[in-house]
């Protein structure tokens, strides 16, 4: 099949030219895997070749999984989308808005005008931010000694919000609180809850917060792209005995496992013979939940971690629970109303219910939104749609 060869060529060429260290990509319909490829190296300082079962830090691709877990508990009536979440999570009972700094550099805080809800957390409209896209938060953390969320210390979550709940879209630590809400009503730590209610039913045996010995043997090394475009291996690993499991970005996993999750969404909540969500819940998660608000450009203040993020600048972008939603078709072929998101180390996925297709592409380098990684993603996605359009998608595997 031509499109498989075309995808292979795009990905192999980028690895052979050392433009990216290595990559695993998979695409599937609701029924079967239609593309799988692994190219390059797991770690440029070692000889290991990339394999399809290689384990990556999937970072913010964790968010959709944590949100799906939250929605299981909404279905059961244990969580509510629109009740004030502060009733359940005391840390969110009296949110404070950071209004800037006084003449001596002290933070100026005021009470928020309304309470925070679970729906706002799931849609990044609660007011929380990430300091890598918000200089004021970086300044606040420095002034107060607040640790970054990647430390997985509970103190990291004691941060102010940057705007009143429900008034703007800003990407941030929101889904870590969704994870806390899951824990509060289930009585289980997030790792155990996800294992029991998402990973085991879907057969996602290679996804976890804690890297098992078996996963470590296939673990992909982190890389950094220098200003000259060169790549270098760097040490990176999330805390393996964390104070809290980072529902917004703590998971390690494989492309094959994440495809099982995206197929569950395509299958309206079913996977591996189990129903993990009701069809109406998946439909709800796939709708715009931010009304007239839009996802804007995310401007970096930490260029070692992320570039500016301006995906599909010509398309108005909405947010579901918890997915980016494109409101027009993309150049690569993605249908209007598709679902997508990504992880900081250049991992990406999309789910296109209209065409019954989804794809996952995993790389492991910083900063995020790397132009070469985005080219690899676009080439992969174009190839998948070319295969579907040729009517031979089912023969790509």
BELHUUR-V446975 format. One record per residue. N is the residue number from 1. OMEGA is omega in degrees with one decimal (* if undefined). BURIAL is b if it has 24 or more other C-alpha atoms within 12 Angstrom, else e. D_FIRST is the distance of its C-alpha to the first C-alpha in Angstrom with 2 decimals. Layout:
n=N omega=OMEGA burial=BURIAL d_first=D_FIRST
n=N omega=OMEGA burial=BURIAL d_first=D_FIRST
This chain:
n=1 omega=-173.3 burial=e d_first=0.00
n=2 omega=-172.7 burial=e d_first=3.80
n=3 omega=177.2 burial=b d_first=5.74
n=4 omega=178.6 burial=b d_first=5.76
n=5 omega=-179.3 burial=e d_first=6.78
n=6 omega=177.9 burial=b d_first=8.95
n=7 omega=178.7 burial=b d_first=10.53
n=8 omega=-176.4 burial=b d_first=11.19
n=9 omega=179.6 burial=e d_first=12.79
n=10 omega=-174.1 burial=b d_first=14.95
n=11 omega=-179.6 burial=b d_first=16.22
n=12 omega=-177.5 burial=b d_first=16.79
n=13 omega=-179.4 burial=b d_first=18.59
n=14 omega=178.3 burial=b d_first=20.89
n=15 omega=-178.9 burial=b d_first=21.84
n=16 omega=178.2 burial=e d_first=22.46
n=17 omega=-177.3 burial=e d_first=24.60
n=18 omega=174.3 burial=b d_first=26.44
n=19 omega=169.3 burial=b d_first=25.94
n=20 omega=-177.5 burial=b d_first=25.13
n=21 omega=-177.5 burial=b d_first=26.14
n=22 omega=-174.5 burial=b d_first=23.17
n=23 omega=167.9 burial=b d_first=20.72
n=24 omega=177.7 burial=b d_first=19.04
n=25 omega=176.6 burial=b d_first=16.61
n=26 omega=173.4 burial=b d_first=15.55
n=27 omega=-177.1 burial=b d_first=14.50
n=28 omega=164.8 burial=b d_first=15.39
n=29 omega=177.5 burial=b d_first=16.52
n=30 omega=-173.7 burial=b d_first=20.04
n=31 omega=-173.6 burial=b d_first=18.93
n=32 omega=174.3 burial=b d_first=16.18
n=33 omega=-178.6 burial=b d_first=14.40
n=34 omega=174.8 burial=b d_first=10.82
n=35 omega=172.8 burial=b d_first=10.53
n=36 omega=177.8 burial=b d_first=12.95
n=37 omega=176.1 burial=b d_first=13.89
n=38 omega=-175.0 burial=b d_first=17.33
n=39 omega=175.3 burial=b d_first=18.61
n=40 omega=-175.0 burial=b d_first=22.08
n=41 omega=174.6 burial=b d_first=25.34
n=42 omega=-173.6 burial=b d_first=27.12
n=43 omega=-175.4 burial=b d_first=30.26
n=44 omega=178.3 burial=b d_first=30.93
n=45 omega=-178.7 burial=e d_first=34.28
n=46 omega=-176.9 burial=e d_first=32.85
n=47 omega=-174.5 burial=e d_first=30.48
n=48 omega=175.0 burial=e d_first=28.41
n=49 omega=177.0 burial=b d_first=24.67
n=50 omega=176.2 burial=b d_first=22.86
n=51 omega=-176.2 burial=b d_first=21.49
n=52 omega=-178.0 burial=b d_first=19.67
n=53 omega=179.0 burial=b d_first=23.12
n=54 omega=-174.4 burial=b d_first=25.02
n=55 omega=-177.3 burial=b d_first=27.75
n=56 omega=163.9 burial=b d_first=28.32
n=57 omega=-175.7 burial=b d_first=31.20
n=58 omega=170.1 burial=b d_first=29.57
n=59 omega=-171.7 burial=b d_first=32.77
n=60 omega=167.6 burial=b d_first=32.87
n=61 omega=171.7 burial=b d_first=29.82
n=62 omega=-170.8 burial=b d_first=32.70
n=63 omega=-177.9 burial=b d_first=34.25
n=64 omega=179.9 burial=b d_first=32.08
n=65 omega=178.9 burial=b d_first=32.70
n=66 omega=179.3 burial=b d_first=36.45
n=67 omega=176.9 burial=b d_first=36.62
n=68 omega=177.0 burial=b d_first=34.94
n=69 omega=176.4 burial=b d_first=37.61
n=70 omega=-178.8 burial=b d_first=40.25
n=71 omega=172.5 burial=b d_first=39.08
n=72 omega=-177.4 burial=b d_first=39.49
n=73 omega=170.6 burial=b d_first=43.10
n=74 omega=177.2 burial=b d_first=43.45
n=75 omega=-177.0 burial=e d_first=42.43
n=76 omega=-179.8 burial=e d_first=45.17
n=77 omega=-179.8 burial=e d_first=47.71
n=78 omega=174.4 burial=e d_first=48.27
n=79 omega=177.3 burial=b d_first=47.01
n=80 omega=-179.6 burial=b d_first=47.56
n=81 omega=-168.8 burial=b d_first=45.47
n=82 omega=171.2 burial=e d_first=48.56
n=83 omega=173.7 burial=e d_first=51.54
n=84 omega=-175.9 burial=b d_first=52.76
n=85 omega=178.2 burial=b d_first=50.88
n=86 omega=176.1 burial=b d_first=54.01
n=87 omega=-177.4 burial=e d_first=55.60
n=88 omega=-177.8 burial=b d_first=53.11
n=89 omega=-174.9 burial=b d_first=52.56
n=90 omega=178.9 burial=e d_first=55.97
n=91 omega=-177.6 burial=b d_first=54.47
n=92 omega=-175.1 burial=b d_first=53.11
n=93 omega=-178.6 burial=e d_first=56.34
n=94 omega=-174.3 burial=b d_first=57.85
n=95 omega=179.3 burial=b d_first=55.16
n=96 omega=179.2 burial=b d_first=56.49
n=97 omega=175.9 burial=b d_first=55.07
n=98 omega=-176.7 burial=b d_first=55.21
n=99 omega=-177.5 burial=e d_first=56.91
n=100 omega=-173.2 burial=b d_first=57.10
n=101 omega=179.2 burial=e d_first=59.79
n=102 omega=-174.4 burial=e d_first=63.51
n=103 omega=-179.6 burial=e d_first=65.44
n=104 omega=177.0 burial=e d_first=65.64
n=105 omega=177.5 burial=e d_first=61.89
n=106 omega=179.4 burial=e d_first=62.27
n=107 omega=174.4 burial=b d_first=59.60
n=108 omega=-177.1 burial=e d_first=60.72
n=109 omega=172.7 burial=e d_first=59.61
n=110 omega=177.7 burial=e d_first=60.34
n=111 omega=175.9 burial=e d_first=59.60
n=112 omega=-176.6 burial=b d_first=56.55
n=113 omega=178.9 burial=e d_first=57.46
n=114 omega=-179.2 burial=b d_first=55.56
n=115 omega=176.9 burial=b d_first=54.09
n=116 omega=176.6 burial=b d_first=50.49
n=117 omega=177.2 burial=b d_first=48.32
n=118 omega=179.0 burial=b d_first=45.27
n=119 omega=178.8 burial=b d_first=43.30
n=120 omega=177.1 burial=b d_first=44.21
n=121 omega=-176.9 burial=b d_first=43.16
n=122 omega=-176.5 burial=b d_first=39.75
n=123 omega=-179.5 burial=b d_first=39.24
n=124 omega=174.5 burial=b d_first=40.76
n=125 omega=-180.0 burial=b d_first=43.73
n=126 omega=179.4 burial=b d_first=46.42
n=127 omega=179.0 burial=b d_first=47.35
n=128 omega=-179.3 burial=b d_first=46.12
n=129 omega=166.4 burial=b d_first=44.38
n=130 omega=-176.0 burial=b d_first=42.92
n=131 omega=-178.7 burial=b d_first=45.12
n=132 omega=175.0 burial=b d_first=42.27
n=133 omega=-177.2 burial=b d_first=42.07
n=134 omega=-176.1 burial=b d_first=45.77
n=135 omega=179.1 burial=e d_first=48.49
n=136 omega=179.5 burial=b d_first=51.28
n=137 omega=176.2 burial=b d_first=49.86
n=138 omega=-180.0 burial=b d_first=49.64
n=139 omega=178.5 burial=b d_first=53.26
n=140 omega=-177.9 burial=b d_first=54.29
n=141 omega=178.8 burial=b d_first=52.73
n=142 omega=-177.3 burial=e d_first=54.45
n=143 omega=-172.4 burial=e d_first=57.76
n=144 omega=-177.1 burial=e d_first=57.71
n=145 omega=178.3 burial=e d_first=56.00
n=146 omega=-179.1 burial=b d_first=53.25
n=147 omega=176.1 burial=b d_first=50.39
n=148 omega=-174.6 burial=b d_first=46.75
n=149 omega=-176.7 burial=b d_first=44.63
n=150 omega=174.1 burial=b d_first=42.48
n=151 omega=-174.9 burial=b d_first=45.63
n=152 omega=173.3 burial=b d_first=45.27
n=153 omega=-179.5 burial=e d_first=49.04
n=154 omega=179.3 burial=e d_first=50.52
n=155 omega=-179.7 burial=e d_first=52.59
n=156 omega=-176.1 burial=b d_first=49.44
n=157 omega=178.9 burial=b d_first=49.24
n=158 omega=-176.7 burial=b d_first=52.81
n=159 omega=177.3 burial=b d_first=51.89
n=160 omega=172.4 burial=b d_first=52.91
n=161 omega=-173.1 burial=b d_first=50.70
n=162 omega=178.3 burial=b d_first=50.26
n=163 omega=179.7 burial=b d_first=50.73
n=164 omega=-178.7 burial=b d_first=52.10
n=165 omega=176.0 burial=b d_first=49.76
n=166 omega=-174.6 burial=b d_first=47.71
n=167 omega=176.4 burial=b d_first=48.47
n=168 omega=174.9 burial=b d_first=45.40
n=169 omega=172.4 burial=b d_first=41.93
n=170 omega=-176.1 burial=b d_first=41.97
n=171 omega=-177.9 burial=b d_first=39.54
n=172 omega=-170.1 burial=b d_first=41.41
n=173 omega=-174.8 burial=b d_first=42.53
n=174 omega=-171.3 burial=b d_first=42.61
n=175 omega=172.0 burial=b d_first=40.22
n=176 omega=177.3 burial=b d_first=42.33
n=177 omega=173.3 burial=b d_first=45.02
n=178 omega=176.0 burial=b d_first=42.71
n=179 omega=177.5 burial=b d_first=42.31
n=180 omega=178.8 burial=b d_first=46.11
n=181 omega=176.3 burial=b d_first=46.50
n=182 omega=179.8 burial=b d_first=44.23
n=183 omega=-174.5 burial=b d_first=46.46
n=184 omega=-177.0 burial=b d_first=49.65
n=185 omega=-179.5 burial=b d_first=49.06
n=186 omega=-176.0 burial=b d_first=47.16
n=187 omega=179.2 burial=e d_first=49.57
n=188 omega=171.1 burial=e d_first=46.72
n=189 omega=-172.1 burial=b d_first=45.46
n=190 omega=179.6 burial=b d_first=42.09
n=191 omega=-178.8 burial=b d_first=40.34
n=192 omega=-180.0 burial=e d_first=41.76
n=193 omega=-178.6 burial=b d_first=41.11
n=194 omega=178.4 burial=b d_first=37.40
n=195 omega=-174.6 burial=b d_first=37.05
n=196 omega=-168.9 burial=e d_first=38.82
n=197 omega=-179.9 burial=b d_first=37.50
n=198 omega=-172.9 burial=b d_first=33.96
n=199 omega=-179.4 burial=b d_first=32.49
n=200 omega=178.8 burial=b d_first=33.84
n=201 omega=-177.2 burial=b d_first=33.03
n=202 omega=-178.8 burial=b d_first=29.40
n=203 omega=179.3 burial=b d_first=28.95
n=204 omega=-170.8 burial=b d_first=28.71
n=205 omega=-177.5 burial=b d_first=30.47
n=206 omega=-179.7 burial=b d_first=29.57
n=207 omega=-177.6 burial=b d_first=30.98
n=208 omega=171.8 burial=b d_first=34.63
n=209 omega=-178.8 burial=b d_first=37.23
n=210 omega=-178.8 burial=b d_first=38.56
n=211 omega=179.3 burial=b d_first=36.41
n=212 omega=177.8 burial=e d_first=36.89
n=213 omega=-179.2 burial=e d_first=37.23
n=214 omega=178.4 burial=e d_first=33.87
n=215 omega=-176.3 burial=e d_first=32.20
n=216 omega=179.3 burial=b d_first=34.15
n=217 omega=-178.4 burial=e d_first=32.68
n=218 omega=-174.7 burial=b d_first=29.25
n=219 omega=180.0 burial=b d_first=30.70
n=220 omega=178.9 burial=b d_first=29.23
n=221 omega=176.9 burial=b d_first=31.94
n=222 omega=178.5 burial=b d_first=32.83
n=223 omega=175.7 burial=b d_first=32.78
n=224 omega=174.8 burial=b d_first=34.60
n=225 omega=179.1 burial=b d_first=33.73
n=226 omega=-179.9 burial=e d_first=36.86
n=227 omega=179.7 burial=e d_first=38.14
n=228 omega=178.7 burial=e d_first=36.89
n=229 omega=-177.9 burial=e d_first=33.30
n=230 omega=-177.8 burial=e d_first=33.62
n=231 omega=176.9 burial=b d_first=32.61
n=232 omega=175.0 burial=b d_first=35.08
n=233 omega=176.4 burial=b d_first=35.05
n=234 omega=176.4 burial=e d_first=37.60
n=235 omega=177.5 burial=e d_first=39.25
n=236 omega=170.7 burial=e d_first=38.23
n=237 omega=177.0 burial=b d_first=38.61
n=238 omega=175.8 burial=b d_first=39.80
n=239 omega=-176.0 burial=e d_first=43.12
n=240 omega=173.1 burial=e d_first=42.56
n=241 omega=-169.7 burial=e d_first=45.82
n=242 omega=171.5 burial=b d_first=45.82
n=243 omega=173.2 burial=e d_first=48.63
n=244 omega=176.6 burial=b d_first=46.08
n=245 omega=-171.5 burial=b d_first=42.40
n=246 omega=179.7 burial=b d_first=40.67
n=247 omega=178.3 burial=b d_first=38.99
n=248 omega=-177.2 burial=b d_first=37.80
n=249 omega=-170.7 burial=b d_first=36.01
n=250 omega=-170.9 burial=b d_first=36.87
n=251 omega=166.5 burial=b d_first=33.90
n=252 omega=179.7 burial=b d_first=31.82
n=253 omega=-177.9 burial=b d_first=28.58
n=254 omega=176.3 burial=b d_first=24.96
n=255 omega=-178.0 burial=b d_first=21.67
n=256 omega=177.8 burial=b d_first=21.23
n=257 omega=-176.6 burial=b d_first=24.72
n=258 omega=175.8 burial=b d_first=24.37
n=259 omega=176.6 burial=b d_first=21.27
n=260 omega=176.9 burial=b d_first=23.63
n=261 omega=-179.5 burial=b d_first=26.04
n=262 omega=177.3 burial=b d_first=23.70
n=263 omega=176.2 burial=b d_first=22.52
n=264 omega=177.3 burial=b d_first=26.26
n=265 omega=177.4 burial=b d_first=26.75
n=266 omega=-178.8 burial=b d_first=23.96
n=267 omega=174.8 burial=b d_first=25.67
n=268 omega=172.4 burial=b d_first=29.01
n=269 omega=-178.5 burial=b d_first=30.60
n=270 omega=174.6 burial=b d_first=29.31
n=271 omega=176.0 burial=b d_first=27.36
n=272 omega=179.1 burial=b d_first=27.59
n=273 omega=-178.6 burial=e d_first=29.91
n=274 omega=172.7 burial=e d_first=32.33
n=275 omega=177.9 burial=e d_first=33.43
n=276 omega=175.0 burial=b d_first=34.14
n=277 omega=176.0 burial=b d_first=34.70
n=278 omega=179.1 burial=b d_first=35.73
n=279 omega=-178.0 burial=e d_first=33.49
n=280 omega=176.8 burial=e d_first=36.19
n=281 omega=178.5 burial=b d_first=36.23
n=282 omega=177.4 burial=b d_first=32.52
n=283 omega=179.4 burial=b d_first=33.14
n=284 omega=-179.2 burial=b d_first=36.14
n=285 omega=-174.1 burial=b d_first=34.31
n=286 omega=-178.2 burial=b d_first=31.72
n=287 omega=173.7 burial=b d_first=34.48
n=288 omega=178.2 burial=b d_first=36.29
n=289 omega=-178.6 burial=b d_first=39.34
n=290 omega=174.2 burial=b d_first=40.81
n=291 omega=-177.9 burial=e d_first=42.05
n=292 omega=177.4 burial=e d_first=42.82
n=293 omega=177.3 burial=e d_first=42.17
n=294 omega=172.7 burial=b d_first=39.03
n=295 omega=-179.5 burial=b d_first=37.18
n=296 omega=176.7 burial=b d_first=38.34
n=297 omega=176.8 burial=e d_first=37.55
n=298 omega=-174.2 burial=b d_first=38.27
n=299 omega=-174.3 burial=b d_first=40.28
n=300 omega=165.2 burial=b d_first=40.49
n=301 omega=179.5 burial=e d_first=43.84
n=302 omega=-171.0 burial=e d_first=42.33
n=303 omega=175.5 burial=e d_first=39.96
n=304 omega=-178.7 burial=e d_first=39.44
n=305 omega=-175.2 burial=b d_first=37.75
n=306 omega=166.9 burial=b d_first=36.07
n=307 omega=168.4 burial=b d_first=35.45
n=308 omega=179.9 burial=b d_first=36.28
n=309 omega=-179.7 burial=b d_first=33.84
n=310 omega=-176.4 burial=e d_first=33.13
n=311 omega=177.8 burial=b d_first=29.73
n=312 omega=-173.6 burial=b d_first=28.93
n=313 omega=-177.4 burial=e d_first=32.46
n=314 omega=-176.7 burial=e d_first=32.37
n=315 omega=173.2 burial=e d_first=31.56
n=316 omega=-176.4 burial=b d_first=34.31
n=317 omega=178.4 burial=b d_first=33.39
n=318 omega=-178.1 burial=b d_first=34.94
n=319 omega=175.1 burial=b d_first=35.10
n=320 omega=179.2 burial=b d_first=34.68
n=321 omega=-4.0 burial=b d_first=35.64
n=322 omega=-176.5 burial=b d_first=34.32
n=323 omega=165.6 burial=b d_first=31.28
n=324 omega=177.5 burial=b d_first=30.83
n=325 omega=176.4 burial=b d_first=30.16
n=326 omega=-175.3 burial=b d_first=28.92
n=327 omega=175.3 burial=b d_first=30.88
n=328 omega=178.9 burial=e d_first=28.58
n=329 omega=177.2 burial=e d_first=24.84
n=330 omega=-179.6 burial=b d_first=23.55
n=331 omega=-177.9 burial=e d_first=21.98
n=332 omega=178.3 burial=b d_first=18.74
n=333 omega=-178.4 burial=b d_first=18.47
n=334 omega=-178.6 burial=b d_first=20.51
n=335 omega=170.0 burial=b d_first=22.75
n=336 omega=177.0 burial=b d_first=26.53
n=337 omega=176.0 burial=b d_first=28.08
n=338 omega=-177.0 burial=b d_first=25.36
n=339 omega=-178.5 burial=b d_first=26.68
n=340 omega=161.9 burial=b d_first=26.22
n=341 omega=-165.2 burial=b d_first=28.11
n=342 omega=175.0 burial=b d_first=28.08
n=343 omega=-170.4 burial=b d_first=30.09
n=344 omega=-176.7 burial=b d_first=32.40
n=345 omega=177.3 burial=b d_first=30.62
n=346 omega=167.7 burial=b d_first=27.48
n=347 omega=-173.2 burial=b d_first=25.66
n=348 omega=171.8 burial=b d_first=24.07
n=349 omega=168.7 burial=b d_first=22.70
n=350 omega=179.2 burial=b d_first=22.18
n=351 omega=-176.9 burial=b d_first=22.33
n=352 omega=-177.4 burial=b d_first=21.55
n=353 omega=-177.7 burial=b d_first=23.26
n=354 omega=178.9 burial=e d_first=22.85
n=355 omega=-178.0 burial=b d_first=19.05
n=356 omega=178.5 burial=b d_first=19.24
n=357 omega=172.9 burial=b d_first=17.24
n=358 omega=-179.9 burial=b d_first=18.51
n=359 omega=178.6 burial=b d_first=17.68
n=360 omega=174.6 burial=b d_first=19.74
n=361 omega=-173.1 burial=b d_first=19.89
n=362 omega=171.6 burial=b d_first=22.77
n=363 omega=-176.6 burial=b d_first=24.63
n=364 omega=176.4 burial=b d_first=28.31
n=365 omega=176.5 burial=b d_first=30.39
n=366 omega=0.7 burial=b d_first=33.17
n=367 omega=178.9 burial=b d_first=34.02
n=368 omega=179.6 burial=b d_first=32.00
n=369 omega=177.4 burial=b d_first=30.00
n=370 omega=-174.2 burial=b d_first=29.26
n=371 omega=-178.8 burial=b d_first=27.81
n=372 omega=175.8 burial=b d_first=25.30
n=373 omega=178.0 burial=b d_first=24.17
n=374 omega=174.2 burial=b d_first=23.87
n=375 omega=178.9 burial=b d_first=21.71
n=376 omega=178.5 burial=b d_first=19.35
n=377 omega=-178.7 burial=b d_first=19.44
n=378 omega=178.9 burial=b d_first=18.87
n=379 omega=176.9 burial=b d_first=15.86
n=380 omega=-176.2 burial=b d_first=14.32
n=381 omega=176.8 burial=b d_first=15.41
n=382 omega=-179.7 burial=b d_first=14.26
n=383 omega=178.5 burial=b d_first=10.64
n=384 omega=180.0 burial=b d_first=11.05
n=385 omega=176.0 burial=b d_first=12.69
n=386 omega=178.2 burial=b d_first=10.33
n=387 omega=178.1 burial=b d_first=7.72
n=388 omega=-177.6 burial=b d_first=10.87
n=389 omega=178.8 burial=e d_first=12.08
n=390 omega=177.8 burial=e d_first=9.30
n=391 omega=-176.6 burial=e d_first=10.39
n=392 omega=-177.9 burial=e d_first=7.30
n=393 omega=-176.1 burial=b d_first=8.51
n=394 omega=-178.6 burial=b d_first=9.88
n=395 omega=-172.0 burial=e d_first=7.01
n=396 omega=-169.5 burial=b d_first=6.19
n=397 omega=* burial=b d_first=9.29
